[in-house]
Amino acid sequence: MEKLLDRLYKLDPDLRYEELAKILIVYGYKPNETGGGSSHVTFRKKGCNPITIPRHHPIKKAYIEMVRDVVLSEASEKDDQEG
């Protein structure tokens, strides 16, 4: 997971949907497949804004940045609770 997070922080353009989904799930988000054959999946977590990510390659930088922001926010909250 550490290597995956390193790639996320570097905004690696080769990140795949499956890797971003794995990160979000580790941070407590649950995938919600939309009906109608949509290529997008919305991840939800109570008390947080939903994040929608497309299941195609390449993933646009904006989606990678959204997941990175979630990880940074979670790390910041953890630091606040410990400090």
CNS distance restraints for C-alpha pairs under 8 A (distance, minus, plus):
assign (resid   1 and name CA) (resid   5 and name CA) 6.21 0.50 0.50
assign (resid   2 and name CA) (resid   6 and name CA) 6.20 0.50 0.50
assign (resid   3 and name CA) (resid   7 and name CA) 6.33 0.50 0.50
assign (resid   4 and name CA) (resid   8 and name CA) 6.28 0.50 0.50
assign (resid   4 and name CA) (resid  19 and name CA) 7.50 0.50 0.50
assign (resid   5 and name CA) (resid   9 and name CA) 6.16 0.50 0.50
assign (resid   5 and name CA) (resid  23 and name CA) 7.92 0.50 0.50
assign (resid   6 and name CA) (resid  10 and name CA) 6.32 0.50 0.50
assign (resid   7 and name CA) (resid  11 and name CA) 6.21 0.50 0.50
assign (resid   7 and name CA) (resid  12 and name CA) 5.30 0.50 0.50
assign (resid   7 and name CA) (resid  15 and name CA) 7.55 0.50 0.50
assign (resid   8 and name CA) (resid  12 and name CA) 6.08 0.50 0.50
assign (resid   8 and name CA) (resid  15 and name CA) 7.58 0.50 0.50
assign (resid   8 and name CA) (resid  64 and name CA) 6.90 0.50 0.50
assign (resid   8 and name CA) (resid  67 and name CA) 7.94 0.50 0.50
assign (resid   8 and name CA) (resid  68 and name CA) 6.12 0.50 0.50
assign (resid   9 and name CA) (resid  68 and name CA) 6.30 0.50 0.50
assign (resid  11 and name CA) (resid  61 and name CA) 6.95 0.50 0.50
assign (resid  11 and name CA) (resid  64 and name CA) 6.29 0.50 0.50
assign (resid  11 and name CA) (resid  65 and name CA) 6.91 0.50 0.50
assign (resid  13 and name CA) (resid  58 and name CA) 7.12 0.50 0.50
assign (resid  13 and name CA) (resid  59 and name CA) 6.98 0.50 0.50
assign (resid  13 and name CA) (resid  60 and name CA) 7.47 0.50 0.50
assign (resid  13 and name CA) (resid  61 and name CA) 6.73 0.50 0.50
assign (resid  14 and name CA) (resid  58 and name CA) 6.76 0.50 0.50
assign (resid  14 and name CA) (resid  59 and name CA) 7.64 0.50 0.50
assign (resid  15 and name CA) (resid  19 and name CA) 6.44 0.50 0.50
assign (resid  15 and name CA) (resid  20 and name CA) 7.20 0.50 0.50
assign (resid  15 and name CA) (resid  58 and name CA) 7.68 0.50 0.50
assign (resid  15 and name CA) (resid  59 and name CA) 6.94 0.50 0.50
assign (resid  15 and name CA) (resid  64 and name CA) 7.87 0.50 0.50
assign (resid  16 and name CA) (resid  20 and name CA) 6.53 0.50 0.50
assign (resid  16 and name CA) (resid  56 and name CA) 7.78 0.50 0.50
assign (resid  16 and name CA) (resid  57 and name CA) 6.50 0.50 0.50
assign (resid  16 and name CA) (resid  58 and name CA) 7.05 0.50 0.50
assign (resid  16 and name CA) (resid  59 and name CA) 6.51 0.50 0.50
assign (resid  17 and name CA) (resid  21 and name CA) 6.04 0.50 0.50
assign (resid  17 and name CA) (resid  53 and name CA) 7.35 0.50 0.50
assign (resid  17 and name CA) (resid  54 and name CA) 7.10 0.50 0.50
assign (resid  17 and name CA) (resid  55 and name CA) 5.53 0.50 0.50
assign (resid  17 and name CA) (resid  56 and name CA) 6.79 0.50 0.50
assign (resid  17 and name CA) (resid  57 and name CA) 7.46 0.50 0.50
assign (resid  17 and name CA) (resid  59 and name CA) 6.97 0.50 0.50
assign (resid  18 and name CA) (resid  22 and name CA) 6.14 0.50 0.50
assign (resid  19 and name CA) (resid  23 and name CA) 6.41 0.50 0.50
assign (resid  20 and name CA) (resid  24 and name CA) 6.33 0.50 0.50
assign (resid  20 and name CA) (resid  64 and name CA) 7.47 0.50 0.50
assign (resid  20 and name CA) (resid  67 and name CA) 6.92 0.50 0.50
assign (resid  21 and name CA) (resid  25 and name CA) 6.11 0.50 0.50
assign (resid  21 and name CA) (resid  31 and name CA) 7.86 0.50 0.50
assign (resid  22 and name CA) (resid  26 and name CA) 6.23 0.50 0.50
assign (resid  23 and name CA) (resid  27 and name CA) 6.46 0.50 0.50
assign (resid  23 and name CA) (resid  67 and name CA) 7.87 0.50 0.50
assign (resid  24 and name CA) (resid  28 and name CA) 6.50 0.50 0.50
assign (resid  24 and name CA) (resid  29 and name CA) 5.31 0.50 0.50
assign (resid  24 and name CA) (resid  30 and name CA) 7.72 0.50 0.50
assign (resid  24 and name CA) (resid  43 and name CA) 7.47 0.50 0.50
assign (resid  24 and name CA) (resid  67 and name CA) 7.12 0.50 0.50
assign (resid  25 and name CA) (resid  29 and name CA) 4.79 0.50 0.50
assign (resid  25 and name CA) (resid  30 and name CA) 6.02 0.50 0.50
assign (resid  25 and name CA) (resid  31 and name CA) 7.68 0.50 0.50
assign (resid  27 and name CA) (resid  71 and name CA) 7.54 0.50 0.50
assign (resid  27 and name CA) (resid  74 and name CA) 7.70 0.50 0.50
assign (resid  28 and name CA) (resid  45 and name CA) 6.34 0.50 0.50
assign (resid  29 and name CA) (resid  43 and name CA) 5.55 0.50 0.50
assign (resid  29 and name CA) (resid  44 and name CA) 5.10 0.50 0.50
assign (resid  29 and name CA) (resid  45 and name CA) 4.71 0.50 0.50
assign (resid  30 and name CA) (resid  43 and name CA) 5.22 0.50 0.50
assign (resid  30 and name CA) (resid  44 and name CA) 5.30 0.50 0.50
assign (resid  30 and name CA) (resid  45 and name CA) 6.44 0.50 0.50
assign (resid  31 and name CA) (resid  41 and name CA) 6.44 0.50 0.50
assign (resid  31 and name CA) (resid  42 and name CA) 5.81 0.50 0.50
assign (resid  31 and name CA) (resid  43 and name CA) 4.37 0.50 0.50
assign (resid  31 and name CA) (resid  44 and name CA) 6.55 0.50 0.50
assign (resid  32 and name CA) (resid  41 and name CA) 5.97 0.50 0.50
assign (resid  32 and name CA) (resid  42 and name CA) 5.19 0.50 0.50
assign (resid  32 and name CA) (resid  43 and name CA) 5.87 0.50 0.50
assign (resid  32 and name CA) (resid  44 and name CA) 7.29 0.50 0.50
assign (resid  33 and name CA) (resid  40 and name CA) 7.46 0.50 0.50
assign (resid  33 and name CA) (resid  41 and name CA) 5.08 0.50 0.50
assign (resid  33 and name CA) (resid  42 and name CA) 6.56 0.50 0.50
assign (resid  34 and name CA) (resid  38 and name CA) 6.19 0.50 0.50
assign (resid  34 and name CA) (resid  40 and name CA) 7.16 0.50 0.50
assign (resid  34 and name CA) (resid  41 and name CA) 6.35 0.50 0.50
assign (resid  34 and name CA) (resid  42 and name CA) 7.43 0.50 0.50
assign (resid  39 and name CA) (resid  54 and name CA) 5.61 0.50 0.50
assign (resid  39 and name CA) (resid  55 and name CA) 5.40 0.50 0.50
assign (resid  39 and name CA) (resid  56 and name CA) 7.40 0.50 0.50
assign (resid  40 and name CA) (resid  52 and name CA) 6.39 0.50 0.50
assign (resid  40 and name CA) (resid  53 and name CA) 5.46 0.50 0.50
assign (resid  40 and name CA) (resid  54 and name CA) 4.07 0.50 0.50
assign (resid  40 and name CA) (resid  55 and name CA) 5.75 0.50 0.50
assign (resid  41 and name CA) (resid  52 and name CA) 5.48 0.50 0.50
assign (resid  41 and name CA) (resid  53 and name CA) 5.48 0.50 0.50
assign (resid  41 and name CA) (resid  54 and name CA) 6.27 0.50 0.50
assign (resid  41 and name CA) (resid  55 and name CA) 7.25 0.50 0.50
assign (resid  42 and name CA) (resid  50 and name CA) 6.45 0.50 0.50
assign (resid  42 and name CA) (resid  51 and name CA) 5.49 0.50 0.50
assign (resid  42 and name CA) (resid  52 and name CA) 4.08 0.50 0.50
assign (resid  42 and name CA) (resid  53 and name CA) 6.40 0.50 0.50
assign (resid  43 and name CA) (resid  50 and name CA) 5.61 0.50 0.50
assign (resid  43 and name CA) (resid  51 and name CA) 5.16 0.50 0.50
assign (resid  43 and name CA) (resid  52 and name CA) 6.13 0.50 0.50
assign (resid  43 and name CA) (resid  53 and name CA) 7.98 0.50 0.50
assign (resid  44 and name CA) (resid  48 and name CA) 7.18 0.50 0.50
assign (resid  44 and name CA) (resid  49 and name CA) 7.08 0.50 0.50
assign (resid  44 and name CA) (resid  50 and name CA) 4.74 0.50 0.50
assign (resid  44 and name CA) (resid  51 and name CA) 6.69 0.50 0.50
assign (resid  45 and name CA) (resid  49 and name CA) 7.37 0.50 0.50
assign (resid  45 and name CA) (resid  50 and name CA) 6.94 0.50 0.50
assign (resid  51 and name CA) (resid  66 and name CA) 7.60 0.50 0.50
assign (resid  53 and name CA) (resid  63 and name CA) 6.44 0.50 0.50
assign (resid  54 and name CA) (resid  59 and name CA) 7.34 0.50 0.50
assign (resid  59 and name CA) (resid  63 and name CA) 6.77 0.50 0.50
assign (resid  59 and name CA) (resid  64 and name CA) 7.22 0.50 0.50
assign (resid  60 and name CA) (resid  64 and name CA) 6.85 0.50 0.50
assign (resid  61 and name CA) (resid  65 and name CA) 6.12 0.50 0.50
assign (resid  62 and name CA) (resid  66 and name CA) 6.30 0.50 0.50
assign (resid  63 and name CA) (resid  67 and name CA) 6.50 0.50 0.50
assign (resid  64 and name CA) (resid  68 and name CA) 6.17 0.50 0.50
assign (resid  65 and name CA) (resid  69 and name CA) 6.05 0.50 0.50
assign (resid  66 and name CA) (resid  70 and name CA) 6.45 0.50 0.50
assign (resid  67 and name CA) (resid  71 and name CA) 6.43 0.50 0.50
assign (resid  68 and name CA) (resid  72 and name CA) 6.17 0.50 0.50
assign (resid  69 and name CA) (resid  73 and name CA) 5.95 0.50 0.50
assign (resid  70 and name CA) (resid  74 and name CA) 6.10 0.50 0.50
assign (resid  71 and name CA) (resid  75 and name CA) 6.15 0.50 0.50
assign (resid  72 and name CA) (resid  76 and name CA) 6.12 0.50 0.50
assign (resid  73 and name CA) (resid  77 and name CA) 6.21 0.50 0.50
assign (resid  74 and name CA) (resid  78 and name CA) 6.17 0.50 0.50
assign (resid  75 and name CA) (resid  79 and name CA) 6.23 0.50 0.50
assign (resid  76 and name CA) (resid  80 and name CA) 6.26 0.50 0.50
assign (resid  77 and name CA) (resid  81 and name CA) 6.25 0.50 0.50
assign (resid  78 and name CA) (resid  82 and name CA) 6.24 0.50 0.50
assign (resid  79 and name CA) (resid  83 and name CA) 5.87 0.50 0.50
